[in-house]
Amino acid sequence: MADTTDTPSALAADGGGGQPRSVRVVLLALMIAMMLAMLDNMIIGTAMPTIVGELGGLEHLSWVVTSYTLATAASTPLWGKLGDMYGRKGTFLSSIVIFLIGSALSGMAQDMGQLIGFRAVQGLGAGGLMVGVMAIIGDLIPPRERGKYQGMMAGVMALAMIGGPLVGGTITDNWGWRWAFYINLPLGVVALVAVSAVLHLPKKRAQARIDYLGAVLLTVGITAIVLVTTWGGTEYAWDSARIMELIGIGVAALVGFVFWQTKAAEPVVPLHIFRSRNFTLMSLIGFITGFVMFGATLFLPFYQQAVQGASATNSGLLLLPMLGAMLVTSMVAGRVTTGTGRYKVFPVVGSVLMIVGLYLLSTMDTGTSRLTSGVFMAVVGLGMGCLMQITMLVAQNSVEMKDMGVASSSTTLFRTLGSSFGVAIMGALFNNRVHDVMAERAGALGSEVTEQSAQLDQASLAKLPEAVREAYQHAVAAGTHSAFLLGAVIAVLSLAAAVFVTEVPLRGAGPKAPQDEKPDAPAPQAPLAEAL
């Protein structure tokens, strides 16, 4: 790294020639912060039916998640650039504080509008959490060695994904949905103290101004396009003036953003990193993985609670096959990548499994057993496990060290955009199918129930006439069929991208990872002692 460090390098390796003890402590603190970001969406997934049942506003359901992911997407590149310019520790701690403020406010929300706004505040902080963790690890650990820590990272993510639905369901059933947000506060305090105490990174001085114009153009473009996917066909007809205006604004903003990035002194997203084919392909695969993962974790609990009769807690437990399979596959992929230096097989196999699993999920109906749906979810989990960590690892290996921050933030941005688009598009498709089937099967009463959105609450469902309740079960099954079938079609693009990945040796120790490889031109990795 070009920056000089004001922090003394006094790290003592622990006897066996492994990583310095302080590095492991730093990684533990970062994993706590990663869990903070991951837990939130997992908890909210199982709490959403109860939240909407109390606050109302089924038509705004997707926005509880979309506002969070939009804010995360818009702020992620800026957090990455701030870390590159002013140092990662200060910006990382700031993102944690903002996230906690948003969590506290979300727990106090009195209506759906407030909740959506406060979730956006949460998203602003979350944008710095994930990119901060990934960029700091990218600074500390060479790519060839980083596979050893994939198991640790995957373990934390799986723990959050498995524990999140369980915690969310338990909290919702026993304490109320507001504590699904308040639970972030003690965990966030632990992350703040741990990161402040053990993380020591080089101090940096800004060499140029932040590209505020680029950030604004990117934010406007992303917001306009997601609004199109959210409102199109629901709030407004696809050919309405409002949708056409949003499409025009979005396209103009994104074209302007790309043009400005070629002129800006310190662009938010330097376009030269996309000259690397692997980086571009991994960005696309990351986008699709986010699209699929968040769609699955949002709509599977709806299906389980409405059709299979699960409680909020049990719907979290029923996600275990998918999340457990993802954990096991991620750990295996990390160890194989570290031992062999080879990784192309994982994006290819992962994409195939994801396509098959999503198609199987699309076949579920009102008679599908929990065992059968569990097997289908496990197939999707195996696919996502092959993709989750490999995308970031290969993307970071494809750029020079000076671009580590923006590479990490750009990859995180594409995954976040994927989740935002996935929730918006799959949510719009799901809602349309639910409304249509309810109108067909239950007439005016069915339409009234879906407008009131009380049907999303398990207790309220029990009070409905049996005919209306059965109609809603068929409607939810039809909605999930459409959503997951769309996911399977989108996942085909991931397979197409994976086929064209070039297996460039990973930087790091060992003869299999030469430092002077020409493909993708990776720069030598900074020593650990120099980075801390």
LUMTOR-909525 format. One line per field, with one value per residue (C-alpha): residue in one letter; x, z, y. Coordinates in Angstrom, 2 decimals, decimal comma. Example, Ala and Ser with C-alpha at 12.3 -4.5 7.8 and 13.67 -1.06 7.14 Angstrom:
2
rest [A; S]
u [12,30; 13,67]
w [7,80; 7,14]
v [-4,50; -1,06]
This chain:
532
rest [M; A; D; T; T; D; T; P; S; A; L; A; A; D; G; G; G; G; Q; P; R; S; V; R; V; V; L; L; A; L; M; I; A; M; M; L; A; M; L; D; N; M; I; I; G; T; A; M; P; T; I; V; G; E; L; G; G; L; E; H; L; S; W; V; V; T; S; Y; T; L; A; T; A; A; S; T; P; L; W; G; K; L; G; D; M; Y; G; R; K; G; T; F; L; S; S; I; V; I; F; L; I; G; S; A; L; S; G; M; A; Q; D; M; G; Q; L; I; G; F; R; A; V; Q; G; L; G; A; G; G; L; M; V; G; V; M; A; I; I; G; D; L; I; P; P; R; E; R; G; K; Y; Q; G; M; M; A; G; V; M; A; L; A; M; I; G; G; P; L; V; G; G; T; I; T; D; N; W; G; W; R; W; A; F; Y; I; N; L; P; L; G; V; V; A; L; V; A; V; S; A; V; L; H; L; P; K; K; R; A; Q; A; R; I; D; Y; L; G; A; V; L; L; T; V; G; I; T; A; I; V; L; V; T; T; W; G; G; T; E; Y; A; W; D; S; A; R; I; M; E; L; I; G; I; G; V; A; A; L; V; G; F; V; F; W; Q; T; K; A; A; E; P; V; V; P; L; H; I; F; R; S; R; N; F; T; L; M; S; L; I; G; F; I; T; G; F; V; M; F; G; A; T; L; F; L; P; F; Y; Q; Q; A; V; Q; G; A; S; A; T; N; S; G; L; L; L; L; P; M; L; G; A; M; L; V; T; S; M; V; A; G; R; V; T; T; G; T; G; R; Y; K; V; F; P; V; V; G; S; V; L; M; I; V; G; L; Y; L; L; S; T; M; D; T; G; T; S; R; L; T; S; G; V; F; M; A; V; V; G; L; G; M; G; C; L; M; Q; I; T; M; L; V; A; Q; N; S; V; E; M; K; D; M; G; V; A; S; S; S; T; T; L; F; R; T; L; G; S; S; F; G; V; A; I; M; G; A; L; F; N; N; R; V; H; D; V; M; A; E; R; A; G; A; L; G; S; E; V; T; E; Q; S; A; Q; L; D; Q; A; S; L; A; K; L; P; E; A; V; R; E; A; Y; Q; H; A; V; A; A; G; T; H; S; A; F; L; L; G; A; V; I; A; V; L; S; L; A; A; A; V; F; V; T; E; V; P; L; R; G; A; G; P; K; A; P; Q; D; E; K; P; D; A; P; A; P; Q; A; P; L; A; E; A; L]
u [0,00; 1,25; 0,14; 2,47; 1,29; 1,47; 0,69; 3,67; 3,87; 4,45; 2,56; 3,88; 3,16; 1,90; 4,38; 3,33; 4,06; 0,39; -1,23; -0,39; -2,66; -3,75; -4,96; -7,28; -8,65; -9,26; -11,06; -13,26; -14,26; -15,04; -17,17; -19,24; -19,85; -20,74; -23,24; -24,76; -25,51; -26,60; -28,89; -31,13; -32,65; -32,89; -34,80; -37,12; -37,98; -39,90; -41,27; -42,72; -46,11; -46,74; -45,42; -47,69; -50,58; -50,23; -49,24; -51,17; -50,07; -49,59; -49,02; -45,92; -44,58; -41,66; -40,59; -39,72; -36,90; -36,42; -35,82; -33,10; -31,41; -31,73; -30,02; -27,39; -26,74; -26,52; -24,14; -21,89; -19,61; -19,30; -18,31; -15,69; -14,22; -14,27; -12,35; -9,76; -9,30; -9,58; -8,89; -11,18; -11,45; -13,11; -15,57; -16,31; -17,13; -19,29; -21,32; -21,98; -23,27; -25,62; -26,91; -27,71; -29,54; -31,68; -32,39; -33,60; -35,83; -37,27; -38,29; -40,25; -42,08; -45,83; -46,86; -45,54; -44,27; -42,09; -40,80; -39,80; -37,97; -36,14; -35,17; -33,50; -31,39; -30,43; -29,48; -27,14; -25,16; -25,34; -23,70; -20,51; -20,67; -20,31; -17,92; -15,82; -15,47; -14,61; -12,11; -10,32; -9,99; -8,78; -6,05; -4,96; -5,14; -3,67; -6,29; -4,55; -4,68; -8,13; -9,83; -8,85; -11,11; -14,03; -15,21; -15,16; -16,98; -19,46; -19,99; -20,88; -23,18; -24,88; -25,18; -26,88; -29,10; -30,02; -30,19; -31,88; -35,15; -35,19; -34,50; -36,90; -39,67; -39,13; -38,98; -42,07; -44,10; -43,06; -41,87; -43,39; -41,89; -40,29; -37,66; -36,61; -34,95; -33,93; -31,93; -29,37; -28,38; -26,45; -24,75; -23,79; -22,24; -20,13; -18,99; -18,10; -16,01; -14,27; -13,39; -12,24; -9,97; -8,25; -8,38; -5,32; -4,97; -2,79; -3,88; -4,61; -4,88; -7,30; -5,65; -8,77; -12,37; -15,14; -17,09; -20,39; -21,83; -21,15; -22,78; -25,87; -26,22; -25,85; -28,42; -30,95; -30,47; -30,81; -33,84; -35,66; -35,12; -36,20; -39,29; -40,12; -39,83; -41,86; -44,68; -44,91; -48,07; -49,27; -49,45; -49,21; -49,65; -46,41; -47,16; -48,28; -46,64; -45,20; -43,41; -42,11; -40,77; -39,00; -37,45; -36,21; -34,80; -33,12; -31,51; -30,36; -28,88; -27,02; -25,69; -24,60; -22,98; -20,95; -19,86; -18,89; -16,85; -14,52; -13,95; -13,93; -10,57; -11,62; -14,60; -16,99; -16,67; -13,48; -14,44; -10,99; -11,68; -14,27; -11,51; -10,91; -13,23; -13,29; -14,26; -17,12; -18,37; -18,19; -20,16; -22,90; -22,90; -23,01; -26,00; -27,90; -26,97; -28,36; -31,48; -32,16; -31,10; -33,17; -36,17; -36,03; -35,64; -38,51; -41,12; -40,42; -41,66; -44,87; -45,46; -44,61; -46,86; -49,85; -49,85; -48,04; -49,44; -46,11; -45,74; -43,22; -40,74; -41,27; -40,96; -37,46; -36,66; -37,97; -35,30; -32,56; -32,13; -31,26; -28,99; -27,29; -26,52; -25,12; -22,82; -21,42; -20,81; -19,14; -16,72; -15,86; -15,38; -13,04; -10,86; -10,64; -9,75; -7,01; -5,59; -5,62; -5,80; -8,59; -12,09; -13,87; -15,79; -17,70; -19,46; -20,43; -21,74; -23,32; -25,24; -26,57; -27,74; -29,37; -31,33; -32,52; -33,43; -35,41; -37,32; -38,17; -39,39; -41,61; -43,44; -44,69; -48,46; -50,93; -50,21; -46,41; -45,07; -42,49; -40,03; -40,33; -39,97; -36,98; -35,21; -35,90; -34,49; -31,37; -30,64; -30,83; -28,61; -25,95; -25,90; -25,66; -22,92; -20,76; -21,20; -21,35; -17,65; -16,05; -17,47; -15,76; -12,52; -12,12; -13,18; -10,56; -7,93; -8,70; -7,66; -4,58; -4,18; -4,82; -8,32; -9,14; -11,65; -13,60; -13,46; -14,94; -17,58; -18,47; -18,88; -20,96; -22,97; -23,91; -24,98; -27,03; -28,58; -29,45; -31,25; -33,07; -34,19; -35,04; -37,27; -38,92; -39,53; -40,40; -42,51; -44,49; -45,04; -46,02; -48,51; -50,11; -50,66; -52,05; -54,53; -55,58; -56,10; -57,95; -60,30; -60,88; -61,49; -63,11; -64,60; -65,15; -64,42; -61,07; -60,12; -61,12; -58,96; -55,87; -56,39; -56,57; -53,47; -54,69; -54,32; -50,56; -50,97; -51,45; -53,98; -56,03; -55,99; -57,59; -60,58; -61,37; -64,06; -62,66; -63,35; -61,44; -58,58; -58,27; -58,41; -55,53; -53,46; -53,90; -53,09; -49,82; -48,86; -49,48; -47,49; -44,48; -44,65; -44,34; -41,60; -39,35; -39,87; -38,64; -35,66; -34,78; -34,85; -32,63; -30,19; -29,47; -27,50; -25,27; -24,41; -23,65; -21,28; -19,59; -18,69; -16,54; -14,58; -10,80; -8,99; -6,26; -3,90; -4,63; -2,07; -0,26; 2,26; 3,22; 4,34; 0,75; 0,18; 2,91; 2,93; 3,64; 0,66; -0,43; -4,15; -6,15; -2,80; -3,07; -0,58; 1,50; -0,24; 0,97; 2,54; 0,38; 2,77; 2,73; -1,06; -1,56]
w [0,00; -0,86; 2,39; 5,31; 8,63; 11,93; 13,81; 14,99; 13,62; 16,64; 15,75; 17,12; 15,17; 17,23; 17,19; 14,22; 11,53; 11,07; 10,86; 13,67; 16,68; 16,29; 12,75; 14,05; 16,69; 13,98; 11,84; 14,79; 15,29; 11,57; 11,65; 14,46; 12,27; 9,31; 11,48; 12,43; 8,78; 7,87; 10,86; 10,10; 6,84; 8,09; 11,20; 9,28; 6,76; 9,33; 11,16; 8,03; 8,02; 11,58; 10,87; 7,87; 9,78; 12,47; 10,40; 7,23; 3,75; 1,80; -1,30; 0,40; 1,59; -0,83; 0,17; 3,71; 2,15; -0,99; 0,90; 2,91; -0,12; -2,17; 0,53; 0,88; -2,86; -3,17; -0,23; -0,83; -3,47; -1,37; 1,72; -0,33; -1,64; 1,82; 3,17; 0,40; 0,99; 4,75; 6,19; 6,66; 10,47; 10,94; 8,09; 9,25; 12,79; 11,42; 9,37; 12,48; 14,39; 11,55; 11,30; 15,02; 14,84; 12,00; 13,99; 17,02; 14,91; 12,98; 16,24; 17,16; 13,82; 14,11; 10,50; 7,31; 5,97; 9,02; 8,94; 5,29; 6,00; 9,04; 7,16; 4,62; 7,46; 8,41; 4,80; 4,73; 7,57; 6,17; 2,97; 4,93; 6,99; 4,31; 2,06; 5,11; 6,17; 2,66; 1,95; 5,28; 4,79; 1,26; 2,75; 5,36; 3,68; 0,27; -2,05; -2,08; 1,72; 1,94; 1,15; 4,65; 6,06; 3,74; 6,18; 8,97; 6,87; 5,56; 9,10; 10,33; 7,36; 7,81; 11,57; 10,84; 8,19; 10,36; 13,63; 12,08; 11,12; 14,43; 16,46; 14,33; 14,69; 18,42; 19,07; 16,94; 18,64; 22,20; 22,45; 19,43; 16,08; 17,37; 19,19; 15,83; 15,36; 18,96; 19,06; 16,80; 19,50; 21,96; 19,11; 17,54; 20,77; 20,96; 17,36; 18,06; 21,12; 19,47; 16,25; 18,13; 20,38; 17,98; 14,45; 13,54; 9,90; 8,10; 8,50; 5,17; 3,96; 1,20; -2,14; -3,94; -3,39; -3,21; -6,43; -5,12; -8,61; -9,48; -6,24; -6,91; -10,50; -9,38; -6,61; -8,94; -11,59; -9,16; -7,43; -10,70; -12,10; -8,89; -8,75; -12,25; -11,20; -8,03; -9,45; -12,96; -13,38; -9,82; -8,90; -12,55; -15,91; -17,67; -20,48; -18,16; -18,25; -14,75; -15,59; -18,86; -16,96; -14,44; -17,20; -18,91; -15,68; -14,77; -18,15; -18,39; -14,89; -15,44; -18,84; -17,28; -14,43; -16,79; -18,81; -15,69; -14,33; -17,34; -16,40; -12,59; -10,81; -8,17; -9,66; -7,37; -9,60; -11,70; -15,04; -15,69; -13,20; -15,65; -18,20; -16,24; -17,68; -14,42; -12,42; -14,78; -14,80; -11,01; -10,70; -12,86; -10,90; -7,63; -8,90; -9,73; -6,43; -4,53; -6,72; -5,87; -2,22; -0,92; -2,99; -1,51; 2,09; 1,70; -0,03; 1,44; 4,93; 3,32; 1,66; 4,81; 7,07; 4,74; 2,90; 5,18; 8,40; 10,07; 12,82; 12,46; 14,56; 12,64; 9,28; 10,39; 11,32; 7,97; 6,19; 7,79; 4,80; 2,48; 4,93; 6,23; 2,70; 1,91; 4,96; 4,15; 0,49; 1,31; 3,70; 1,16; -1,61; 0,61; 1,54; -2,01; -3,35; -0,72; -1,30; -5,10; -6,14; -8,55; -8,39; -11,78; -11,07; -8,21; -10,17; -12,88; -10,53; -8,23; -11,06; -12,28; -8,78; -8,31; -11,57; -10,70; -7,11; -8,11; -10,73; -8,11; -5,72; -8,48; -8,61; -5,01; -4,51; -1,65; -1,31; -1,14; 2,08; 4,30; 3,55; -0,19; 0,07; 2,39; -0,25; -2,88; -0,58; 0,07; -3,65; -3,84; -0,76; -2,34; -5,36; -3,38; -1,19; -4,27; -5,24; -2,10; -1,24; -4,55; -6,28; -3,88; -3,81; -7,60; -8,00; -5,50; -7,16; -10,49; -9,54; -8,23; -4,52; -4,99; -6,24; -3,44; -1,80; -4,93; -6,17; -2,89; -2,87; -6,53; -6,05; -2,93; -4,86; -7,59; -5,06; -3,22; -6,48; -7,27; -3,95; -4,49; -8,00; -6,91; -4,06; -6,20; -9,32; -7,53; -5,05; -7,81; -9,56; -6,28; -5,31; -8,76; -8,71; -5,16; -6,05; -9,29; -7,79; -4,77; -7,08; -9,16; -6,24; -3,61; -5,60; -3,91; -0,44; -1,63; -3,07; 0,19; 2,23; 0,13; 0,24; 4,04; 4,18; 7,43; 5,77; 6,21; 9,97; 11,10; 13,81; 11,38; 8,82; 11,35; 11,67; 7,95; 6,42; 5,34; 1,66; 1,73; 3,66; 1,11; -1,70; -0,13; 0,18; -3,53; -4,23; -2,26; -3,96; -7,35; -6,34; -5,20; -8,39; -10,52; -8,35; -8,27; -11,93; -12,74; -10,45; -12,32; -15,65; -14,30; -12,84; -16,36; -16,89; -13,97; -15,65; -18,93; -17,11; -15,14; -18,30; -19,48; -16,23; -16,72; -13,92; -13,02; -10,27; -6,90; -5,40; -2,34; -1,18; -3,04; -6,57; -7,75; -7,15; -9,01; -8,33; -11,90; -13,68; -16,62; -16,85; -14,97; -13,86; -10,07; -8,04; -5,29; -1,93; 0,91; 3,82; 6,91; 9,13; 6,72; 6,60; 10,36]
v [0,00; 3,42; 5,02; 5,21; 3,88; 5,66; 2,48; 0,41; -3,08; -5,24; -8,37; -11,62; -14,76; -17,63; -20,37; -22,45; -19,94; -19,11; -15,72; -13,29; -13,56; -9,94; -10,65; -13,36; -10,98; -8,36; -10,93; -11,90; -8,25; -7,94; -11,06; -9,52; -6,48; -8,70; -10,55; -7,20; -6,42; -9,96; -10,51; -7,56; -8,73; -12,32; -11,26; -8,95; -11,68; -13,75; -10,70; -9,04; -10,79; -9,60; -6,09; -5,66; -7,21; -4,49; -1,48; -2,39; -1,44; -4,67; -2,57; -1,10; -4,46; -4,58; -1,07; -2,11; -4,12; -2,02; 1,25; -0,51; -2,04; 1,15; 3,19; 0,47; 0,41; 4,18; 4,56; 1,54; 3,13; 6,28; 4,30; 2,45; 5,70; 7,31; 4,32; 4,60; 8,33; 8,79; 5,35; 2,37; 2,31; 5,71; 5,22; 1,69; 2,82; 5,65; 3,18; 1,07; 4,13; 5,14; 1,59; 1,51; 4,85; 3,50; 0,32; 2,27; 4,51; 1,55; -0,08; 3,07; 3,41; 4,08; 3,51; 1,95; 5,27; 5,87; 2,31; 2,64; 5,92; 4,61; 1,45; 3,74; 5,20; 1,66; 1,00; 4,00; 2,47; -1,05; 0,17; 0,73; -2,45; -5,10; -3,18; -2,26; -5,87; -7,06; -4,27; -4,65; -8,41; -7,71; -5,50; -8,03; -11,44; -12,43; -14,00; -17,40; -17,51; -15,93; -19,22; -20,40; -17,72; -18,44; -21,08; -18,50; -15,89; -18,43; -19,69; -16,22; -15,58; -18,95; -18,39; -15,07; -16,63; -19,60; -17,69; -14,64; -16,34; -18,23; -15,11; -13,07; -15,62; -16,09; -12,34; -11,70; -14,43; -13,55; -9,92; -8,21; -7,22; -4,00; -6,01; -7,44; -4,02; -3,34; -6,59; -4,91; -2,43; -4,66; -6,52; -3,19; -1,94; -5,10; -4,55; -0,89; -1,75; -4,70; -2,87; 0,23; -1,82; -4,22; -2,80; -0,71; 0,35; 2,91; 6,51; 8,16; 11,70; 12,63; 13,30; 14,53; 15,49; 12,93; 12,51; 13,87; 14,40; 10,78; 9,63; 11,75; 10,52; 6,90; 7,36; 8,98; 6,30; 3,38; 4,90; 5,61; 2,11; 0,38; 2,60; 1,40; -2,24; -1,60; 0,55; -0,85; -2,88; -2,17; 1,52; 2,59; 0,89; -0,02; 2,43; 5,27; 8,69; 8,27; 5,02; 6,46; 9,50; 7,30; 5,19; 8,35; 9,78; 6,49; 5,93; 9,56; 9,49; 6,21; 7,29; 10,57; 8,66; 6,48; 9,53; 11,47; 8,55; 8,95; 12,63; 12,66; 12,96; 10,40; 8,52; 6,67; 3,59; 3,72; 2,20; 0,74; -2,08; -3,44; -4,05; -7,23; -9,84; -11,80; -8,73; -7,92; -11,52; -11,77; -8,54; -10,06; -13,33; -11,38; -9,39; -12,56; -14,23; -11,24; -11,28; -14,92; -15,02; -12,13; -13,14; -16,64; -15,48; -13,01; -15,17; -18,62; -17,56; -16,24; -19,59; -21,55; -19,48; -19,09; -22,43; -24,88; -23,40; -22,64; -20,06; -17,24; -19,25; -22,47; -20,73; -19,72; -23,32; -24,53; -22,43; -24,54; -26,92; -24,03; -22,22; -25,35; -26,52; -23,09; -23,20; -26,64; -25,82; -22,50; -24,20; -26,90; -24,32; -22,28; -25,23; -26,54; -23,09; -22,66; -26,13; -26,10; -22,45; -23,42; -21,98; -21,89; -25,09; -23,44; -20,66; -23,16; -25,87; -23,29; -21,67; -25,04; -25,99; -22,60; -22,92; -26,44; -25,50; -22,43; -24,39; -27,02; -24,30; -22,94; -26,28; -26,03; -25,86; -26,16; -29,88; -29,73; -31,28; -29,63; -32,45; -31,89; -28,11; -28,64; -30,75; -28,08; -25,37; -27,45; -27,57; -23,76; -23,51; -25,74; -23,46; -20,23; -21,71; -22,20; -18,54; -16,41; -16,02; -16,97; -13,89; -11,47; -13,47; -13,56; -9,92; -8,73; -10,89; -9,22; -5,67; -3,90; -3,22; 0,50; -0,35; -2,80; -0,46; 0,43; -3,17; -4,41; -1,69; -2,22; -5,98; -5,38; -2,77; -5,23; -7,84; -5,22; -4,02; -7,60; -7,97; -4,66; -5,56; -9,10; -8,01; -5,30; -7,41; -10,65; -8,67; -6,97; -10,31; -11,99; -9,27; -9,23; -12,97; -12,92; -10,16; -11,85; -15,30; -13,91; -11,99; -15,13; -17,50; -15,27; -12,40; -9,04; -10,42; -11,75; -8,38; -6,68; -9,05; -8,45; -4,68; -4,74; -7,00; -8,63; -12,01; -11,86; -12,19; -15,82; -14,91; -12,83; -15,63; -17,96; -15,58; -15,59; -17,81; -21,17; -20,52; -17,23; -18,80; -21,60; -19,07; -17,18; -20,35; -20,97; -17,32; -17,46; -20,73; -19,10; -16,04; -18,06; -20,14; -17,01; -15,47; -18,54; -19,38; -15,88; -16,47; -19,67; -17,83; -15,04; -17,59; -18,88; -15,65; -16,61; -19,90; -18,14; -15,76; -18,55; -20,44; -17,51; -17,04; -17,34; -19,15; -16,63; -17,89; -16,32; -13,95; -15,20; -17,73; -20,83; -21,74; -22,00; -18,29; -16,37; -12,65; -11,58; -13,17; -11,05; -11,96; -9,34; -7,86; -8,32; -6,29; -7,89; -8,20; -5,99; -7,87; -8,31; -6,41; -3,49; -3,40; -3,38]
